[in-house]
Amino acid sequence: MCGIVGYIGYREAYPIVIKGLKRLEYRGYDSAGVMLYDGENLKLCKTKGKVSDLEAKAATEITSNGTIGIGHTRWATHGVPNDVNSHPHLSNSGDLAIIHNGIIENYAPLKEELIKRGYVFHSDTDSEVLVNLIEDIQIKEKLKLGKAVQVALNQVVGAYAIAVFDKKNPNEIVAARLGSPLAIGVGEGEYFIASDASPFIEYTSNAIYLEDGEMANIRLHKPMKIRKIKDDSLVDPYIQELQLNLEQIEKGGYDHFMLKEIYEQPNVIKDTYRGRLHANEGLIQMAGVEDNLEKFLNADRIIIVACGTSWHAGLVAEYVFEEFTRIPVEVEYASEFRYRNPIISSKDVVIAISQSGETADTMAAIKLAKEHGAFVFGVCNVVGSSISRESHAGAYTHAGPEIGVASTKAFTTQITVLTMIALRLAKAKGTLSNSDFHRYLQELEIIPEKVKEALETNDRTKEIAATFKEAHNCLYLGRRYNFPVALEGALKLKEISYIHAEGYPAAEMKHGPIALIDEQMPVIVIAPKQGHYDKIVSNIQEIKSRSGRIIAVVTKGDTQVRELADYVIEIPETSDALSPLITTIPLQLLSYHIAVMRGCNVDQPRNLAKSVTVE
């Protein structure tokens, strides 16, 4: 959940670390800190707040720089966000410094034992326990830093990505990971350490992604060594070339990353199906599916596991898969799936969806599925991520970096990938007629143009946002394919504007939520012409008769709903199965504008982080 950055080389470390923390702030932003070594002294500066607060504090507290530094931006787990609980943490001697992303689950007994041995703790964090455990092992067993880190990590239970520095051996940083991502940028005479590659893309295009259970001794003027934490065996590192550029992680003239990413959707949907969808030839070619086609075709069922927005994409996929392929589908919260002793067999296909490819609960669900012999297919956005490596096969969404904490383009590209898989399986099974198959291919190919058209509702949604920005509650309603879109629309509003919102199947409204409807309650109804249109018109009439204020997302040219709704947002027509790719656009824009008008931090909403790498 937290962002970690490190540098060791010949450049001044501080500017690199601070800039890197700003790029990783989407991972956590309640406190931040930096440690620098200037050749003689270890300098520490940390504070509650954002990286900008750290930068202001460091301007007065750090008077010298050095060529070695580590930094951290935090999403609090153990201990409230404050200066003391911020990272980096020092050992009792002041010689060791650590930054840590993750949770040490057995920190309490370790802390108790260290207190008995005379250690004093200044923070409430599990991370301070870890750095003192490393120091205690160093002293007791007379070990160098790397070996002491390895011994300590074999005693802890939990998840981590760490970087540790010892001023007694100042030409080295030790990094390790288990369950939390860690990338090492390899330059000429310098190394970079970060939670993802964005902090070092302008310095090197070569990166090593540590695997789970690996640690790296990163040393100046010596080759880096990577070992297995468990048995100390050497690992031959795989250096890969980064497919990321600086432009992708900048705002590009937009006020917020979220708005930029909303407007990127026509292009990224096209990037997602590029080379896979051949409408004129009547083909879908996806290597991960083609190579494992029999696994899919012989499956008793498909289980989709995901969290948050990815779970909503999975719900859309449930409708698409069952309608197109006639394969039974179950959609599970990964966080519940892993703990409820699910029934899984070798005849199941498990599709795991995650934007980051690092979601801890989804990773755990994958491991559980594999233990039971299921075939696991990963759908994620980040190349080289843990889920992409842990899955038997998979497909990338090619959405590009998504910096805004509230997912937008991740949702639509995930739906695009899942729809292509369903269409390919339907073609192989013969459960879609040739004419319907070709029609869907052609419609999917022109979806980017229709998304562009839906983006033209921006001014209209901004006007509506001004009317409802002070609302305390909102209800979102949809049917069939657009029920998950209602859930996603409500989630977006909750995440970034802090207005309570709920999504419901429209027909379920009268089984409880209708009690909430009055003249103060905005009700957003997704009512395209396709699907059970007459039924949703009836639901709108029920809302109208109870004085609810209706915002309707309708197909262009609609007249029936227009007469009933207080506000109408028009979108282009498409088939029912593909409509979520269009109907979600005005809901994203509505949430964005309401949040901006309420003065909320759109890209970094309170209490949230982009990549959830802890439970």
C-alpha positions in Angstrom: 0.0 0.0 0.0 2.9 2.3 0.7 5.5 3.7 -1.8 9.2 3.1 -1.3 12.1 4.7 -3.2 15.8 4.2 -2.9 18.9 5.4 -4.7 22.6 4.4 -4.6 25.0 5.8 -7.1 26.9 9.0 -8.1 24.0 11.5 -8.4 22.6 13.5 -5.5 20.0 11.2 -4.0 17.5 13.7 -2.5 16.0 15.1 -5.7 15.6 11.5 -7.1 14.0 10.2 -3.9 11.6 13.2 -3.6 10.5 13.1 -7.2 10.1 9.3 -6.9 7.9 9.7 -3.8 5.6 12.2 -5.7 5.1 9.6 -8.4 4.3 6.9 -5.9 2.0 9.0 -3.8 -1.0 7.3 -5.3 0.1 4.3 -3.2 -0.3 6.1 0.1 -0.2 9.7 1.2 -0.9 10.2 5.0 2.8 10.6 5.9 6.2 10.6 4.2 9.9 10.6 5.1 13.4 10.4 3.7 16.8 9.3 4.9 20.1 10.5 3.3 23.7 9.5 3.9 26.2 12.2 3.1 29.4 10.1 3.6 29.6 10.8 7.4 26.1 11.3 8.8 22.7 9.7 8.4 20.1 12.5 7.9 16.5 11.7 8.7 13.4 13.9 7.9 9.8 12.7 8.1 6.4 14.1 8.7 2.6 13.6 8.8 1.0 14.7 5.5 1.9 14.6 1.9 5.3 14.6 0.1 4.9 18.3 -0.4 4.9 18.7 3.4 8.0 16.6 3.6 9.7 18.7 1.0 8.9 21.9 3.0 10.2 20.4 6.2 13.4 19.0 4.5 14.2 22.4 3.2 15.0 23.5 6.7 16.1 20.2 8.3 18.4 18.7 5.7 21.3 20.9 4.9 23.5 18.4 3.1 22.9 15.8 0.5 24.5 12.5 -0.4 24.5 9.9 -3.1 22.6 7.3 -1.0 19.0 7.8 0.1 15.7 6.0 0.8 12.2 7.4 1.1 8.7 6.4 1.9 5.1 7.6 1.4 2.8 5.8 3.8 -0.7 4.3 4.0 -1.1 3.7 7.7 -1.6 0.2 9.0 0.1 0.0 12.5 -0.2 3.3 14.2 -2.0 6.5 13.3 -0.5 8.8 10.7 1.9 11.1 12.5 5.6 12.2 12.4 6.8 9.4 14.7 5.0 6.6 12.9 6.3 7.8 9.5 9.1 6.0 7.8 12.1 5.6 7.6 12.6 4.0 11.0 15.9 3.8 12.8 17.2 1.0 14.9 18.0 1.7 18.6 21.7 2.3 17.7 20.8 4.7 15.0 22.9 2.8 12.5 20.2 1.0 10.6 17.3 2.6 8.7 14.4 0.8 7.1 11.5 1.6 4.8 8.7 -1.0 4.7 5.6 -1.7 2.7 3.4 -4.4 4.1 2.4 -5.9 7.5 4.4 -8.0 9.9 1.7 -10.1 11.5 3.8 -11.5 14.4 5.3 -8.2 15.3 3.7 -8.2 18.9 5.6 -11.2 20.2 8.8 -10.1 18.5 8.4 -6.7 20.1 7.9 -8.2 23.5 11.0 -10.2 23.2 13.1 -7.3 22.0 11.8 -5.1 24.9 13.0 -7.8 27.3 16.4 -7.6 25.6 16.5 -3.8 26.3 15.2 -2.4 23.1 13.1 0.8 23.3 10.4 1.6 20.8 9.3 5.1 19.8 6.5 4.3 17.3 3.5 2.1 17.1 4.7 0.5 13.9 5.6 -3.1 13.0 8.3 -1.7 10.9 10.3 -0.4 13.8 10.1 -3.9 15.3 11.6 -5.3 12.1 14.6 -3.0 11.9 15.5 -3.7 15.6 15.1 -7.4 15.0 17.6 -7.1 12.2 20.0 -5.1 14.4 19.6 -7.6 17.3 20.5 -10.5 15.0 23.4 -8.5 13.6 24.8 -8.0 17.0 24.1 -11.5 18.5 25.4 -13.5 15.6 28.0 -11.0 14.3 26.5 -10.9 10.8 26.8 -8.5 7.9 23.6 -6.6 7.0 22.5 -8.9 4.2 22.7 -12.1 6.2 21.1 -10.4 9.2 18.1 -9.3 7.0 17.8 -12.8 5.7 17.7 -14.4 9.1 15.2 -11.8 10.4 12.9 -12.3 7.4 12.8 -16.0 8.1 11.5 -15.2 11.6 8.7 -12.9 10.5 5.2 -13.7 9.3 3.4 -11.4 6.9 4.1 -9.4 3.8 6.7 -6.9 3.0 8.8 -4.9 0.5 11.8 -3.4 2.4 14.9 -1.5 1.8 17.5 -1.4 4.6 20.6 0.7 5.0 23.5 0.4 7.5 25.8 3.4 8.0 28.5 1.0 9.2 28.6 -0.4 5.6 27.5 2.6 3.6 28.0 1.3 0.1 25.1 -1.1 0.2 21.3 -1.2 0.4 19.5 -4.5 1.0 16.1 -4.9 -0.5 13.6 -7.8 -0.2 10.0 -8.7 -1.0 7.3 -11.0 -0.1 3.8 -10.2 -1.2 4.5 -6.5 -2.0 6.1 -5.4 -5.3 9.6 -4.1 -5.6 11.5 -3.0 -8.8 15.2 -2.4 -9.1 16.4 0.0 -11.8 19.8 -0.9 -13.2 21.9 2.1 -14.5 25.5 2.7 -15.2 27.2 2.8 -11.8 23.9 3.4 -10.0 20.8 1.6 -8.8 17.2 2.6 -8.1 14.7 0.9 -5.8 11.0 1.5 -6.0 7.5 0.0 -5.6 7.1 0.4 -9.4 9.3 1.7 -12.2 7.8 5.2 -12.4 10.4 6.8 -10.1 13.3 5.9 -12.4 12.1 5.8 -16.0 14.0 8.9 -17.0 17.3 7.4 -15.7 17.2 3.8 -17.0 15.0 1.5 -19.1 16.4 -1.6 -17.4 14.6 -3.1 -14.4 14.6 -6.2 -12.3 11.4 -7.2 -10.6 12.1 -9.2 -7.4 10.1 -12.3 -7.1 8.3 -13.3 -3.9 10.8 -14.6 -1.3 13.8 -12.9 -2.9 16.3 -10.3 -1.6 18.9 -8.2 -3.3 22.3 -6.9 -2.0 22.7 -3.7 -4.0 26.3 -2.5 -3.8 28.3 0.3 -5.3 31.1 -0.8 -7.7 30.2 -4.5 -7.2 27.7 -6.8 -9.0 24.3 -7.0 -7.4 23.5 -10.3 -5.8 19.9 -11.7 -5.6 19.2 -14.7 -3.2 16.3 -16.7 -2.0 15.4 -15.6 1.5 14.5 -19.1 2.6 17.6 -21.0 1.6 20.2 -18.4 0.6 20.5 -19.8 -2.9 21.7 -17.5 -5.7 19.2 -16.3 -8.3 20.1 -15.3 -11.8 18.3 -12.0 -12.3 16.2 -11.3 -15.3 16.7 -7.7 -16.5 13.7 -6.5 -18.6 13.3 -3.4 -20.7 10.7 -1.0 -19.5 7.7 -0.3 -21.8 6.9 3.0 -19.9 7.5 6.6 -20.8 7.5 9.8 -18.9 4.6 11.2 -20.8 2.3 8.4 -19.6 2.8 9.4 -15.9 2.3 13.1 -16.3 -1.0 15.0 -16.3 -0.7 16.1 -19.9 -2.5 19.4 -19.3 -5.4 18.0 -17.4 -6.3 19.3 -13.9 -6.2 15.8 -12.5 -5.0 12.4 -13.4 -8.5 11.0 -13.0 -9.8 13.3 -15.7 -6.9 12.5 -18.0 -7.6 8.8 -17.5 -11.3 9.2 -18.2 -10.5 10.9 -21.5 -7.8 8.3 -22.4 -10.5 5.6 -22.6 -11.2 5.7 -26.4 -7.5 5.2 -27.1 -6.8 2.6 -24.4 -9.8 0.5 -25.3 -8.4 0.5 -28.9 -5.0 -0.5 -27.5 -6.5 -3.3 -25.6 -8.1 -4.9 -28.6 -5.3 -3.9 -31.0 -3.8 -7.0 -32.6 -6.4 -9.2 -31.0 -9.7 -8.2 -32.6 -9.9 -8.6 -36.4 -13.5 -7.7 -37.2 -13.2 -7.8 -41.0 -11.7 -11.3 -40.8 -14.1 -12.5 -38.1 -11.3 -13.4 -35.7 -10.3 -12.9 -32.1 -6.7 -14.0 -31.4 -5.5 -13.9 -27.8 -2.4 -16.1 -27.1 -3.3 -16.8 -23.5 -6.7 -18.1 -24.6 -5.7 -19.9 -27.7 -2.9 -21.8 -25.9 -5.4 -23.0 -23.3 -8.6 -23.2 -25.3 -9.4 -26.7 -24.1 -9.1 -25.7 -20.5 -11.9 -23.1 -21.1 -14.1 -25.2 -23.3 -14.0 -28.2 -20.8 -14.5 -26.1 -17.7 -17.5 -27.0 -15.5 -17.6 -23.4 -14.4 -15.7 -20.1 -14.4 -14.9 -18.5 -11.1 -14.0 -14.8 -11.2 -12.1 -13.4 -8.3 -11.4 -9.7 -7.8 -11.8 -6.7 -5.5 -13.4 -3.2 -5.9 -13.8 -1.9 -9.4 -12.3 -5.1 -10.8 -15.0 -7.1 -9.0 -17.6 -4.9 -10.8 -15.9 -5.7 -14.2 -16.2 -9.3 -13.2 -19.9 -8.9 -12.6 -20.3 -7.5 -16.1 -18.3 -10.5 -17.4 -20.6 -12.9 -15.6 -23.5 -11.7 -17.7 -21.4 -11.7 -20.9 -19.9 -15.2 -20.4 -23.1 -16.9 -19.4 -25.1 -15.3 -22.3 -22.4 -15.9 -24.9 -20.8 -19.2 -23.8 -23.4 -20.9 -21.6 -20.7 -21.7 -19.1 -21.8 -21.1 -15.5 -19.9 -18.2 -13.8 -19.5 -17.3 -10.2 -18.1 -13.9 -9.2 -16.4 -13.8 -5.8 -14.8 -11.1 -3.7 -11.2 -12.3 -3.5 -11.1 -11.2 0.2 -14.0 -13.6 1.0 -13.1 -16.4 -1.4 -9.7 -17.1 0.3 -11.3 -17.6 3.8 -14.5 -19.5 3.1 -13.1 -22.9 2.2 -14.5 -22.8 -1.3 -15.2 -25.9 -3.4 -12.6 -25.8 -6.3 -11.7 -28.6 -8.7 -9.4 -29.2 -11.6 -12.4 -28.6 -13.9 -12.7 -25.0 -12.8 -11.2 -22.0 -14.5 -10.4 -19.1 -12.2 -10.1 -15.7 -13.8 -8.3 -13.2 -11.5 -8.8 -9.5 -12.2 -6.6 -6.8 -10.8 -5.4 -3.4 -12.2 -2.1 -3.4 -10.4 -1.5 -7.2 -10.5 -0.4 -6.9 -6.9 -3.7 -7.0 -5.0 -3.0 -9.1 -1.9 -6.4 -10.8 -1.5 -6.5 -11.7 -5.2 -3.0 -13.1 -5.1 -4.0 -15.3 -2.1 -7.1 -16.4 -4.0 -4.9 -17.4 -6.9 -2.6 -19.5 -4.7 -5.6 -21.2 -3.2 -7.1 -22.0 -6.6 -3.8 -23.5 -7.8 -3.5 -25.6 -4.7 -6.8 -27.2 -5.7 -5.8 -27.8 -9.2 -7.8 -25.1 -11.0 -6.5 -23.3 -14.1 -5.8 -19.7 -13.3 -6.1 -16.9 -16.0 -4.9 -13.5 -14.9 -6.3 -10.2 -16.3 -4.2 -7.2 -15.2 -2.7 -4.0 -16.4 0.9 -4.0 -15.1 3.4 -6.0 -17.1 5.6 -8.2 -14.9 3.3 -7.9 -11.9 2.9 -10.7 -9.3 -0.5 -11.8 -10.7 0.8 -12.0 -14.2 3.6 -14.2 -13.0 1.6 -16.3 -10.6 -1.2 -17.1 -13.2 -0.9 -20.1 -15.6 -1.8 -17.7 -18.5 -3.4 -14.3 -18.9 -4.1 -11.2 -20.8 -2.9 -7.6 -20.2 -5.3 -4.8 -20.6 -2.8 -2.3 -22.0 -4.5 0.7 -20.3 -1.2 2.3 -19.5 -0.4 3.7 -16.0 -3.4 4.6 -14.0 -2.3 7.1 -11.4 -5.7 8.3 -10.1 -6.7 6.2 -7.1 -10.3 5.8 -8.4 -10.1 3.4 -11.3 -11.7 4.5 -14.6 -9.9 3.2 -17.7 -9.0 0.0 -15.8 -12.7 -0.8 -15.6 -13.4 -0.3 -19.3 -10.3 -2.1 -20.5 -11.0 -5.1 -18.2 -14.5 -5.4 -19.6 -13.0 -5.2 -23.1 -10.6 -8.1 -22.5 -13.2 -10.2 -20.8 -15.7 -9.6 -23.6 -13.2 -10.7 -26.2 -12.5 -13.9 -24.2 -16.2 -14.6 -24.0 -16.6 -14.0 -27.7 -13.7 -16.3 -28.6 -15.1 -19.1 -26.4 -18.6 -18.6 -27.9 -17.2 -18.9 -31.4 -15.4 -22.1 -30.4 -18.4 -23.6 -28.7 -20.9 -22.5 -31.3 -23.1 -20.9 -28.7 -23.3 -17.7 -30.7 -24.5 -17.6 -34.3 -22.0 -16.5 -36.9 -24.1 -13.4 -37.6 -24.2 -12.4 -33.9 -20.5 -13.1 -33.5 -19.6 -10.9 -36.5 -22.0 -8.2 -35.3 -20.4 -8.1 -31.8 -16.9 -7.9 -33.3 -18.0 -5.0 -35.5 -19.7 -3.2 -32.6 -16.7 -3.7 -30.3 -14.4 -2.3 -32.9 -16.3 1.0 -33.0 -16.8 1.3 -29.3 -13.9 3.8 -29.0 -15.8 6.2 -31.2 -18.9 5.8 -29.1 -16.9 6.4 -25.9 -15.6 9.6 -27.5 -19.2 10.6 -28.2 -20.1 9.8 -24.6 -17.3 12.0 -23.4 -19.1 14.9 -25.1 -21.6 14.7 -22.2 -19.0 16.4 -20.0 -20.6 19.8 -20.0 -24.0 18.4 -19.2 -22.7 16.3 -16.4 -20.9 19.3 -15.0 -24.2 21.2 -14.9 -25.9 18.3 -13.1 -23.0 18.0 -10.7 -23.5 21.7 -9.6 -27.1 20.9 -8.7 -26.3 17.8 -6.6 -22.9 18.6 -5.1 -24.4 19.0 -1.6 -26.3 15.7 -1.6 -25.8 13.5 1.4 -27.0 10.2 -0.3 -27.4 8.9 -3.8 -29.0 5.8 -5.3 -27.8 4.2 -8.5 -30.1 1.8 -10.4 -29.5 -0.4 -13.4 -30.6 -3.7 -14.9 -28.8 -6.7 -16.3 -25.4 -5.6 -17.8 -25.9 -2.2 -16.2 -26.5 -3.4 -12.7 -22.7 -3.7 -12.2 -22.3 -0.2 -13.7 -24.7 1.1 -11.1 -22.5 -0.4 -8.4 -19.4 1.1 -10.0 -21.0 4.5 -10.4 -21.9 4.5 -6.7 -18.4 3.4 -5.8 -16.8 6.2 -7.8 -19.0 8.8 -6.0 -18.2 7.4 -2.6 -14.5 7.1 -3.3 -13.8 10.7 -4.4 -16.6 12.9 -3.1 -17.3 11.1 0.2 -21.1 11.2 -0.5 -22.8 8.0 0.6 -24.0 6.1 -2.5 -25.5 2.7 -3.2 -25.9 0.8 -6.4 -28.9 -1.6 -6.8 -30.6 -3.7 -9.4 -33.5 -1.5 -10.4 -36.1 -4.2 -9.6 -34.7 -4.5 -6.0 -35.5 -0.9 -5.2 -38.9 -1.8 -3.9 -37.4 -4.4 -1.6 -36.0 -1.8 0.7 -34.2 1.2 -0.8 -37.5 2.8 -1.9 -38.0 3.8 1.7 -35.2 6.3 1.3 -36.6 8.1 -1.6 -37.9 11.6 -1.2 -37.3 15.0 -2.7 -33.8 15.2 -1.3 -32.6 11.9 -2.8 -30.9 12.0 -6.2 -31.5 8.7 -8.1 -29.2 8.0 -11.0 -30.9 5.5 -13.4 -29.1 3.8 -16.2 -31.8 3.4 -18.8 -30.4 2.7 -22.3 -33.0 1.6 -25.0 -31.5 -1.9 -25.2 -32.4 -4.5 -22.5 -35.5 -4.4 -20.3 -36.3 -0.9 -21.2 -40.0 -1.1 -20.3 -39.2 -2.5 -16.9 -36.8 0.3 -16.0 -39.3 2.9 -17.2 -41.7 1.4 -14.6 -39.0 1.7 -11.9 -38.5 5.4 -12.9 -42.3 6.0 -12.5 -42.1 4.5 -9.0 -39.3 6.9 -8.1 -41.2 9.8 -9.7 -44.4 9.1 -7.7 -42.3 9.4 -4.5 -40.7 12.8 -5.4 -37.3 11.4 -6.1 -35.0 13.5 -8.2 -34.1 11.5 -11.3 -30.9 11.7 -13.3 -31.3 9.3 -16.3 -28.6 8.0 -18.6 -30.5 7.3 -21.8 -29.9 6.4 -25.5 -29.8 9.4 -27.8 -33.2 10.3 -29.0 -35.1 8.7 -26.1 -38.4 10.4 -25.4 -40.2 8.2 -22.9 -37.7 8.5 -20.0 -37.1 12.2 -20.9 -40.6 13.0 -19.9 -40.2 11.4 -16.5 -36.6 12.3 -15.5 -35.5 15.6 -14.0 -32.2 15.5 -15.8 -31.1 13.4 -18.9 -27.7 12.5 -20.2 -27.7 11.1 -23.7 -25.3 8.4 -24.9 -24.9 6.7 -28.3 -26.8 3.4 -28.9 -25.0 0.1 -28.7 -25.9 -3.5 -27.9 -27.0 -4.4 -24.4 -23.9 -6.6 -23.8 -21.5 -3.8 -24.7 -23.4 -0.9 -23.1 -21.4 -0.9 -19.9 -18.5 0.5 -21.9 -20.6 3.5 -22.7 -23.0 4.0 -19.7 -20.1 4.2 -17.3 -18.6 7.3 -18.9 -21.1 9.9 -17.7 -21.1 8.3 -14.3 -17.3 8.8 -14.0 -17.6 12.4 -15.2 -20.4 13.1 -12.7 -18.4 11.8 -9.8 -15.4 13.7 -10.9 -17.2 17.0 -11.2 -19.1 16.6 -7.9 -15.8 15.8 -6.1 -14.0 18.9 -7.6 -16.9 21.1 -6.7 -16.8 19.8 -3.1 -13.1 20.6 -2.9 -12.1 17.0 -2.5 -8.7 15.7 -3.6 -9.8 13.8 -6.6 -6.6 11.8 -7.3 -5.8 11.0 -3.7 -9.1 10.5 -1.8 -8.8 10.2 2.0 -8.0 6.8 3.5 -7.5 5.1 0.1 -4.5 3.9 -1.8 -4.2 2.7 -5.4 -2.6 -0.7 -4.9 -3.9 -2.7 -2.0 -1.0 -5.0 -1.1 -2.1 -5.7 2.4 -5.2 -7.3 3.9 
